[in-house]
Amino acid sequence: MDKRYFSDKVVKWYEENKRDLPWRDTKDPYKVWLSEIILQQTRVIQGLPYYLKFVERFPTVQALAAAAEQEVLRLWQGLGYYTRARNLHACAKEVVSRYQGVFPKTFEELKKLRGVGDYTAAAIASFSFQEPVAVVDGNVFRVLSRVFGIDKEINSPEGRKMFTLLANELISRKHPDRYNQAVMEFGALFCTPKNPDCPSCIFKATCFAVQHDMQAVLPVKAKAKAARKRYFYYFVFQQGKSLLMKKREAKDIWHGLYDFYLVEKSKPVKTEKLIQEFNTSGPWVVEEDGEASEQYKHVLSHQIILSKFILVRIDAKSVNGLTKDMKFYSLKKIADLPKPVLISRFLADRDLLK
């Protein structure tokens, strides 16, 4: 297929079918950057409310840089992949301190920012500064793979290089912003992972996948490793209307978020055994009638967390040996703390979120 034909055709489709999204009404690199970070591994319908909240609370990169990390994490709560939020905050500080609050204008300079890779740098450079550098995300992989018949694995170095080269050959030099938006939108709305509407496709006469009935095969992706299971058993110590919580500081999932006293196991164990173990090594004695929840399942990208919560009501006289990283928080204060979705689900189920 002629490359100029593809580019012109997909841009024309985009102009007639694009969604009305707030970050498309601006060239402000701060808002473009913010939207792209939020939408990484997040669907538009889920990310849009977060984008609006962030823009309202932090209308400029200076406002975001000046915020406390806990406030940023709290506003991010529910989006997952919290490293994105920490990098977002760190990057804002970097733009303010190193670039006087003005985002770099080139793809290569943008890549030097914290948490900004090729994709995000290309988006900012093309949308805000009209630099003709192609974005390559899951939607772009899918469209190019099917239309041009590329069977290289999209998650291999060789495959990524091949797709990036093709994408940069296809991009419009005059309107790189519209071209990049068009290919991504076409993949998101039309050339979908499952059940694409091929009979109505603008490329049906020339698309390799349509001609060879390979829509279900392309793009090709190497199988990821099986997600590992982790068993989390939380002791939820309640004293009056306060719960014992701690901030997670270890280099692990949910760094910087708050959860309860945690015992992690490599396999499922009974509540009675957990309480017996706690009474041997914990800071105080727990009665063996601790109230255990049903099992909660929380799926992450490479991990599956299977968790139970053991609610233990204690009085002030029972508490001793608390470590400095553990503290009782009122239910009102807990509502404002940044927490993993798993913790929020439990609190909501027990009507403990105020």
C-alpha positions as a Markdown table, in Angstrom:
| # | Residue | x | y | z |
|---|---|---|---|---|
| 1 | Met | 0.0 | 0.0 | 0.0 |
| 2 | Asp | 1.2 | 3.5 | -0.8 |
| 3 | Lys | 2.3 | 5.2 | 2.4 |
| 4 | Arg | 0.9 | 8.6 | 1.6 |
| 5 | Tyr | -2.4 | 7.0 | 0.7 |
| 6 | Phe | -2.6 | 5.3 | 4.2 |
| 7 | Ser | -1.7 | 8.6 | 6.0 |
| 8 | Asp | -4.2 | 10.7 | 4.1 |
| 9 | Lys | -6.9 | 8.1 | 4.5 |
| 10 | Val | -6.6 | 7.6 | 8.2 |
| 11 | Val | -6.4 | 11.4 | 8.9 |
| 12 | Lys | -9.6 | 11.9 | 6.9 |
| 13 | Trp | -11.3 | 9.2 | 8.9 |
| 14 | Tyr | -10.1 | 10.8 | 12.1 |
| 15 | Glu | -11.4 | 14.2 | 11.2 |
| 16 | Glu | -14.9 | 12.7 | 10.6 |
| 17 | Asn | -15.0 | 10.3 | 13.6 |
| 18 | Lys | -12.7 | 11.6 | 16.4 |
| 19 | Arg | -14.0 | 11.7 | 20.0 |
| 20 | Asp | -14.3 | 15.1 | 21.7 |
| 21 | Leu | -11.6 | 14.8 | 24.4 |
| 22 | Pro | -10.3 | 17.8 | 26.5 |
| 23 | Trp | -6.6 | 17.2 | 25.9 |
| 24 | Arg | -7.2 | 17.5 | 22.1 |
| 25 | Asp | -8.2 | 21.1 | 22.5 |
| 26 | Thr | -4.8 | 22.3 | 23.7 |
| 27 | Lys | -1.2 | 22.5 | 22.6 |
| 28 | Asp | -0.1 | 23.1 | 26.3 |
| 29 | Pro | 2.7 | 20.5 | 26.8 |
| 30 | Tyr | 1.8 | 20.2 | 30.5 |
| 31 | Lys | -1.7 | 19.0 | 29.7 |
| 32 | Val | -0.6 | 16.8 | 26.9 |
| 33 | Trp | 2.0 | 15.2 | 29.1 |
| 34 | Leu | -0.4 | 14.8 | 32.0 |
| 35 | Ser | -3.0 | 13.1 | 29.7 |
| 36 | Glu | -0.4 | 10.7 | 28.2 |
| 37 | Ile | 0.9 | 9.6 | 31.6 |
| 38 | Ile | -2.6 | 9.0 | 32.9 |
| 39 | Leu | -3.7 | 7.1 | 29.8 |
| 40 | Gln | -0.7 | 4.7 | 29.9 |
| 41 | Gln | -2.3 | 1.2 | 30.3 |
| 42 | Thr | -5.6 | 3.0 | 31.2 |
| 43 | Arg | -8.7 | 3.2 | 29.0 |
| 44 | Val | -9.9 | 6.7 | 28.1 |
| 45 | Ile | -13.2 | 6.2 | 29.9 |
| 46 | Gln | -11.3 | 5.4 | 33.2 |
| 47 | Gly | -8.6 | 8.0 | 32.8 |
| 48 | Leu | -10.8 | 11.0 | 31.8 |
| 49 | Pro | -12.1 | 11.8 | 35.3 |
| 50 | Tyr | -8.6 | 11.6 | 36.7 |
| 51 | Tyr | -7.3 | 14.0 | 34.0 |
| 52 | Leu | -10.1 | 16.5 | 34.9 |
| 53 | Lys | -9.4 | 16.2 | 38.6 |
| 54 | Phe | -5.6 | 16.7 | 38.2 |
| 55 | Val | -6.1 | 19.8 | 35.9 |
| 56 | Glu | -8.5 | 21.3 | 38.3 |
| 57 | Arg | -6.3 | 20.7 | 41.4 |
| 58 | Phe | -3.0 | 21.4 | 39.6 |
| 59 | Pro | -3.6 | 23.7 | 36.6 |
| 60 | Thr | 0.1 | 24.2 | 36.0 |
| 61 | Val | 3.2 | 22.2 | 36.2 |
| 62 | Gln | 4.3 | 24.6 | 39.0 |
| 63 | Ala | 1.3 | 23.7 | 41.0 |
| 64 | Leu | 1.9 | 20.0 | 40.6 |
| 65 | Ala | 5.6 | 20.4 | 41.5 |
| 66 | Ala | 4.7 | 22.2 | 44.7 |
| 67 | Ala | 2.2 | 19.6 | 45.9 |
| 68 | Ala | 3.0 | 17.0 | 48.6 |
| 69 | Glu | 3.6 | 13.5 | 47.3 |
| 70 | Gln | 0.8 | 12.1 | 49.5 |
| 71 | Glu | -1.7 | 14.4 | 47.9 |
| 72 | Val | -0.6 | 13.3 | 44.4 |
| 73 | Leu | -0.9 | 9.7 | 45.3 |
| 74 | Arg | -4.3 | 10.2 | 46.9 |
| 75 | Leu | -5.6 | 11.9 | 43.8 |
| 76 | Trp | -4.1 | 9.0 | 41.7 |
| 77 | Gln | -5.8 | 6.3 | 43.8 |
| 78 | Gly | -7.6 | 3.8 | 41.7 |
| 79 | Leu | -5.5 | 4.2 | 38.6 |
| 80 | Gly | -2.9 | 1.6 | 39.6 |
| 81 | Tyr | 0.8 | 1.5 | 38.5 |
| 82 | Tyr | 1.6 | 4.0 | 41.2 |
| 83 | Thr | 5.2 | 4.4 | 39.9 |
| 84 | Arg | 3.5 | 6.6 | 37.2 |
| 85 | Ala | 2.2 | 9.0 | 39.9 |
| 86 | Arg | 5.6 | 9.2 | 41.6 |
| 87 | Asn | 7.3 | 9.8 | 38.3 |
| 88 | Leu | 4.7 | 12.4 | 37.4 |
| 89 | His | 5.4 | 14.3 | 40.6 |
| 90 | Ala | 9.2 | 14.0 | 40.2 |
| 91 | Cys | 9.0 | 15.1 | 36.5 |
| 92 | Ala | 7.0 | 18.2 | 37.4 |
| 93 | Lys | 9.7 | 19.2 | 39.9 |
| 94 | Glu | 12.4 | 18.6 | 37.3 |
| 95 | Val | 10.6 | 20.8 | 34.7 |
| 96 | Val | 10.3 | 23.6 | 37.3 |
| 97 | Ser | 13.8 | 23.3 | 38.7 |
| 98 | Arg | 15.8 | 22.5 | 35.6 |
| 99 | Tyr | 13.7 | 24.1 | 32.8 |
| 100 | Gln | 12.2 | 27.0 | 34.7 |
| 101 | Gly | 8.7 | 25.5 | 34.3 |
| 102 | Val | 8.9 | 25.3 | 30.5 |
| 103 | Phe | 8.8 | 21.8 | 28.9 |
| 104 | Pro | 11.6 | 21.0 | 26.4 |
| 105 | Lys | 10.4 | 21.2 | 22.8 |
| 106 | Thr | 12.2 | 18.3 | 21.1 |
| 107 | Phe | 11.7 | 14.5 | 21.2 |
| 108 | Glu | 15.3 | 13.9 | 22.3 |
| 109 | Glu | 15.2 | 16.5 | 25.1 |
| 110 | Leu | 11.8 | 15.3 | 26.4 |
| 111 | Lys | 13.1 | 11.8 | 26.7 |
| 112 | Lys | 15.6 | 13.0 | 29.4 |
| 113 | Leu | 12.7 | 13.8 | 31.8 |
| 114 | Arg | 11.8 | 11.4 | 34.6 |
| 115 | Gly | 9.2 | 8.8 | 33.5 |
| 116 | Val | 9.1 | 10.0 | 29.9 |
| 117 | Gly | 9.9 | 7.3 | 27.3 |
| 118 | Asp | 9.8 | 7.3 | 23.5 |
| 119 | Tyr | 6.0 | 7.1 | 23.3 |
| 120 | Thr | 5.3 | 10.0 | 25.7 |
| 121 | Ala | 8.1 | 12.1 | 24.2 |
| 122 | Ala | 6.7 | 11.6 | 20.7 |
| 123 | Ala | 3.2 | 12.6 | 21.8 |
| 124 | Ile | 4.3 | 15.8 | 23.4 |
| 125 | Ala | 6.8 | 16.7 | 20.6 |
| 126 | Ser | 4.2 | 16.1 | 17.9 |
| 127 | Phe | 1.0 | 17.4 | 19.6 |
| 128 | Ser | 2.5 | 20.5 | 21.2 |
| 129 | Phe | 5.5 | 21.4 | 18.9 |
| 130 | Gln | 4.6 | 19.8 | 15.6 |
| 131 | Glu | 7.8 | 17.7 | 15.5 |
| 132 | Pro | 7.3 | 14.8 | 13.0 |
| 133 | Val | 8.0 | 11.9 | 15.2 |
| 134 | Ala | 5.6 | 8.9 | 15.4 |
| 135 | Val | 3.9 | 7.6 | 18.5 |
| 136 | Val | 3.9 | 3.8 | 18.7 |
| 137 | Asp | 1.5 | 2.3 | 21.2 |
| 138 | Gly | -0.7 | -0.8 | 21.3 |
| 139 | Asn | -3.3 | 0.7 | 18.9 |
| 140 | Val | -0.6 | 1.7 | 16.4 |
| 141 | Phe | 1.0 | -1.8 | 16.6 |
| 142 | Arg | -2.4 | -3.3 | 15.8 |
| 143 | Val | -3.3 | -1.1 | 12.9 |
| 144 | Leu | 0.1 | -1.2 | 11.2 |
| 145 | Ser | 0.5 | -5.0 | 11.8 |
| 146 | Arg | -2.9 | -5.8 | 10.2 |
| 147 | Val | -2.9 | -3.2 | 7.4 |
| 148 | Phe | 0.7 | -3.9 | 6.3 |
| 149 | Gly | 0.9 | -7.6 | 7.3 |
| 150 | Ile | 3.8 | -7.4 | 9.8 |
| 151 | Asp | 4.2 | -10.6 | 11.9 |
| 152 | Lys | 7.1 | -9.6 | 14.0 |
| 153 | Glu | 6.4 | -9.8 | 17.7 |
| 154 | Ile | 5.5 | -6.4 | 19.0 |
| 155 | Asn | 7.1 | -6.9 | 22.4 |
| 156 | Ser | 10.5 | -7.9 | 20.9 |
| 157 | Pro | 13.3 | -5.4 | 20.3 |
| 158 | Glu | 13.4 | -6.3 | 16.6 |
| 159 | Gly | 9.6 | -6.0 | 16.2 |
| 160 | Arg | 9.5 | -2.6 | 18.1 |
| 161 | Lys | 12.3 | -1.3 | 15.9 |
| 162 | Met | 10.5 | -2.4 | 12.7 |
| 163 | Phe | 7.2 | -0.8 | 13.7 |
| 164 | Thr | 8.9 | 2.4 | 14.8 |
| 165 | Leu | 10.7 | 2.8 | 11.5 |
| 166 | Leu | 7.5 | 2.2 | 9.5 |
| 167 | Ala | 5.5 | 4.6 | 11.7 |
| 168 | Asn | 8.1 | 7.3 | 11.1 |
| 169 | Glu | 7.9 | 6.7 | 7.4 |
| 170 | Leu | 4.2 | 7.1 | 7.4 |
| 171 | Ile | 3.9 | 10.2 | 9.6 |
| 172 | Ser | 2.8 | 13.5 | 8.0 |
| 173 | Arg | 5.5 | 16.1 | 8.0 |
| 174 | Lys | 3.0 | 18.9 | 7.8 |
| 175 | His | 0.5 | 17.7 | 10.4 |
| 176 | Pro | 2.2 | 15.1 | 12.6 |
| 177 | Asp | -0.1 | 15.8 | 15.5 |
| 178 | Arg | -3.2 | 14.9 | 13.5 |
| 179 | Tyr | -1.6 | 11.8 | 12.0 |
| 180 | Asn | -0.5 | 10.4 | 15.4 |
| 181 | Gln | -3.9 | 11.1 | 16.9 |
| 182 | Ala | -5.6 | 9.5 | 13.9 |
| 183 | Val | -3.8 | 6.2 | 14.0 |
| 184 | Met | -4.3 | 5.8 | 17.7 |
| 185 | Glu | -8.0 | 6.7 | 17.4 |
| 186 | Phe | -8.5 | 4.3 | 14.5 |
| 187 | Gly | -7.1 | 1.5 | 16.6 |
| 188 | Ala | -9.0 | 2.4 | 19.7 |
| 189 | Leu | -12.4 | 2.8 | 18.0 |
| 190 | Phe | -12.4 | 0.8 | 14.8 |
| 191 | Cys | -9.5 | -1.6 | 14.3 |
| 192 | Thr | -10.1 | -3.1 | 17.8 |
| 193 | Pro | -8.4 | -6.1 | 19.3 |
| 194 | Lys | -11.5 | -8.3 | 18.9 |
| 195 | Asn | -14.3 | -8.1 | 16.4 |
| 196 | Pro | -13.1 | -5.2 | 14.2 |
| 197 | Asp | -15.7 | -4.0 | 11.7 |
| 198 | Cys | -13.7 | -5.0 | 8.7 |
| 199 | Pro | -16.6 | -4.9 | 6.2 |
| 200 | Ser | -16.9 | -1.2 | 6.8 |
| 201 | Cys | -13.2 | -0.5 | 7.0 |
| 202 | Ile | -11.6 | 2.3 | 4.9 |
| 203 | Phe | -8.7 | -0.1 | 4.2 |
| 204 | Lys | -10.7 | -3.3 | 3.5 |
| 205 | Ala | -9.6 | -3.5 | -0.1 |
| 206 | Thr | -5.9 | -3.3 | 0.7 |
| 207 | Cys | -5.6 | -4.5 | 4.3 |
| 208 | Phe | -3.3 | -7.6 | 4.6 |
| 209 | Ala | -5.2 | -9.1 | 7.5 |
| 210 | Val | -8.6 | -8.8 | 5.7 |
| 211 | Gln | -7.2 | -10.3 | 2.5 |
| 212 | His | -5.6 | -13.2 | 4.4 |
| 213 | Asp | -8.2 | -13.6 | 7.2 |
| 214 | Met | -5.6 | -12.9 | 9.9 |
| 215 | Gln | -7.4 | -10.3 | 12.0 |
| 216 | Ala | -7.3 | -12.7 | 15.0 |
| 217 | Val | -3.6 | -13.5 | 14.5 |
| 218 | Leu | -2.2 | -10.0 | 14.0 |
| 219 | Pro | -0.5 | -8.4 | 15.8 |
| 220 | Val | 1.8 | -11.1 | 17.1 |
| 221 | Lys | 2.9 | -10.9 | 20.7 |
| 222 | Ala | 5.2 | -13.2 | 22.7 |
| 223 | Lys | 3.5 | -14.8 | 25.6 |
| 224 | Ala | 4.2 | -13.2 | 28.9 |
| 225 | Lys | 5.3 | -15.1 | 32.0 |
| 226 | Ala | 2.5 | -16.4 | 34.2 |
| 227 | Ala | 1.6 | -14.0 | 37.0 |
| 228 | Arg | 2.8 | -15.1 | 40.3 |
| 229 | Lys | 0.4 | -15.5 | 43.2 |
| 230 | Arg | 1.0 | -13.8 | 46.6 |
| 231 | Tyr | -1.0 | -14.4 | 49.7 |
| 232 | Phe | -1.6 | -11.3 | 51.9 |
| 233 | Tyr | -3.1 | -11.7 | 55.3 |
| 234 | Tyr | -3.9 | -8.4 | 56.9 |
| 235 | Phe | -4.5 | -7.9 | 60.7 |
| 236 | Val | -6.8 | -4.9 | 60.9 |
| 237 | Phe | -6.5 | -3.6 | 64.5 |
| 238 | Gln | -9.4 | -1.4 | 65.4 |
| 239 | Gln | -9.4 | 0.7 | 68.5 |
| 240 | Gly | -12.7 | 2.6 | 68.9 |
| 241 | Lys | -13.1 | 4.4 | 65.6 |
| 242 | Ser | -9.4 | 4.2 | 64.7 |
| 243 | Leu | -7.5 | 1.6 | 62.7 |
| 244 | Leu | -3.8 | 0.8 | 62.8 |
| 245 | Met | -2.1 | 1.5 | 59.5 |
| 246 | Lys | 1.4 | 2.0 | 58.1 |
| 247 | Lys | 3.0 | 3.5 | 55.0 |
| 248 | Arg | 4.6 | 1.0 | 52.7 |
| 249 | Glu | 8.3 | 2.0 | 52.2 |
| 250 | Ala | 9.8 | -1.3 | 50.8 |
| 251 | Lys | 10.8 | -1.5 | 47.2 |
| 252 | Asp | 7.6 | -3.4 | 46.3 |
| 253 | Ile | 4.1 | -2.8 | 45.0 |
| 254 | Trp | 2.2 | 0.2 | 46.4 |
| 255 | His | 5.3 | 2.0 | 47.6 |
| 256 | Gly | 4.2 | 5.1 | 49.5 |
| 257 | Leu | 0.6 | 3.9 | 50.0 |
| 258 | Tyr | -1.0 | 2.9 | 53.3 |
| 259 | Asp | -2.1 | -0.5 | 54.4 |
| 260 | Phe | -2.5 | -2.6 | 57.6 |
| 261 | Tyr | -0.3 | -5.0 | 59.5 |
| 262 | Leu | 0.7 | -7.5 | 56.9 |
| 263 | Val | 1.7 | -11.2 | 57.0 |
| 264 | Glu | 2.6 | -12.5 | 53.6 |
| 265 | Lys | 2.6 | -16.3 | 52.9 |
| 266 | Ser | 3.8 | -18.4 | 50.0 |
| 267 | Lys | 0.6 | -20.5 | 50.2 |
| 268 | Pro | -2.9 | -20.3 | 51.8 |
| 269 | Val | -3.0 | -20.8 | 55.6 |
| 270 | Lys | -5.8 | -21.0 | 58.1 |
| 271 | Thr | -6.8 | -18.0 | 60.2 |
| 272 | Glu | -6.2 | -19.9 | 63.5 |
| 273 | Lys | -2.6 | -20.7 | 62.5 |
| 274 | Leu | -2.0 | -17.1 | 61.6 |
| 275 | Ile | -3.2 | -15.8 | 64.9 |
| 276 | Gln | -1.1 | -18.4 | 66.7 |
| 277 | Glu | 2.0 | -17.3 | 64.8 |
| 278 | Phe | 1.2 | -13.6 | 65.6 |
| 279 | Asn | 0.8 | -14.3 | 69.3 |
| 280 | Thr | 4.3 | -15.9 | 69.2 |
| 281 | Ser | 6.1 | -13.0 | 67.5 |
| 282 | Gly | 3.7 | -10.0 | 67.3 |
| 283 | Pro | 3.7 | -7.0 | 69.6 |
| 284 | Trp | 0.7 | -8.1 | 71.6 |
| 285 | Val | -1.7 | -11.1 | 72.0 |
| 286 | Val | -4.7 | -11.5 | 69.8 |
| 287 | Glu | -7.7 | -13.5 | 70.8 |
| 288 | Glu | -8.3 | -16.5 | 68.6 |
| 289 | Asp | -11.8 | -15.3 | 67.6 |
| 290 | Gly | -10.5 | -12.7 | 65.2 |
| 291 | Glu | -13.1 | -12.0 | 62.5 |
| 292 | Ala | -11.7 | -13.1 | 59.1 |
| 293 | Ser | -13.1 | -11.7 | 55.8 |
| 294 | Glu | -13.8 | -13.6 | 52.6 |
| 295 | Gln | -10.9 | -13.8 | 50.1 |
| 296 | Tyr | -10.2 | -10.7 | 48.0 |
| 297 | Lys | -8.6 | -11.1 | 44.6 |
| 298 | His | -6.6 | -8.2 | 43.2 |
| 299 | Val | -4.9 | -8.7 | 39.8 |
| 300 | Leu | -1.8 | -6.7 | 38.9 |
| 301 | Ser | 0.2 | -6.8 | 35.6 |
| 302 | His | 2.5 | -9.7 | 36.8 |
| 303 | Gln | 1.1 | -10.6 | 40.1 |
| 304 | Ile | -2.2 | -11.9 | 41.6 |
| 305 | Ile | -2.8 | -10.8 | 45.2 |
| 306 | Leu | -5.1 | -13.1 | 47.2 |
| 307 | Ser | -5.9 | -11.5 | 50.5 |
| 308 | Lys | -7.9 | -11.9 | 53.6 |
| 309 | Phe | -8.5 | -9.4 | 56.4 |
| 310 | Ile | -8.6 | -10.3 | 60.0 |
| 311 | Leu | -10.5 | -7.7 | 62.0 |
| 312 | Val | -9.3 | -7.4 | 65.6 |
| 313 | Arg | -10.9 | -5.1 | 68.1 |
| 314 | Ile | -8.6 | -4.0 | 70.9 |
| 315 | Asp | -8.6 | -1.5 | 73.7 |
| 316 | Ala | -5.9 | 1.0 | 74.6 |
| 317 | Lys | -4.5 | -1.1 | 77.4 |
| 318 | Ser | -3.8 | -4.0 | 74.9 |
| 319 | Val | -1.5 | -1.9 | 72.7 |
| 320 | Asn | 2.2 | -2.0 | 73.3 |
| 321 | Gly | 5.3 | -2.5 | 71.2 |
| 322 | Leu | 4.1 | -0.4 | 68.3 |
| 323 | Thr | 6.9 | 0.3 | 65.8 |
| 324 | Lys | 7.4 | 3.9 | 64.7 |
| 325 | Asp | 6.0 | 3.2 | 61.2 |
| 326 | Met | 2.6 | 2.1 | 62.6 |
| 327 | Lys | 0.0 | 4.5 | 63.8 |
| 328 | Phe | -3.7 | 4.6 | 64.6 |
| 329 | Tyr | -5.7 | 6.8 | 62.2 |
| 330 | Ser | -9.2 | 8.0 | 62.6 |
| 331 | Leu | -11.7 | 6.8 | 59.9 |
| 332 | Lys | -11.9 | 10.4 | 58.6 |
| 333 | Lys | -8.1 | 10.6 | 58.3 |
| 334 | Ile | -7.9 | 7.2 | 56.6 |
| 335 | Ala | -10.3 | 8.5 | 53.9 |
| 336 | Asp | -7.7 | 11.0 | 53.0 |
| 337 | Leu | -4.7 | 8.7 | 53.0 |
| 338 | Pro | -3.5 | 7.2 | 49.6 |
| 339 | Lys | -4.4 | 3.5 | 49.7 |
| 340 | Pro | -4.2 | 0.5 | 47.3 |
| 341 | Val | -7.6 | -0.3 | 45.7 |
| 342 | Leu | -7.5 | -3.6 | 47.6 |
| 343 | Ile | -7.5 | -1.7 | 50.9 |
| 344 | Ser | -10.2 | 0.7 | 49.8 |
| 345 | Arg | -12.4 | -2.2 | 48.7 |
| 346 | Phe | -12.2 | -3.8 | 52.2 |
| 347 | Leu | -12.9 | -0.5 | 54.0 |
| 348 | Ala | -15.9 | 0.2 | 51.7 |
| 349 | Asp | -17.3 | -3.3 | 52.2 |
| 350 | Arg | -17.1 | -2.9 | 56.0 |
| 351 | Asp | -18.5 | 0.7 | 55.8 |
| 352 | Leu | -15.3 | 2.1 | 57.3 |
| 353 | Leu | -14.7 | 4.8 | 54.7 |
| 354 | Lys | -16.1 | 8.1 | 55.9 |
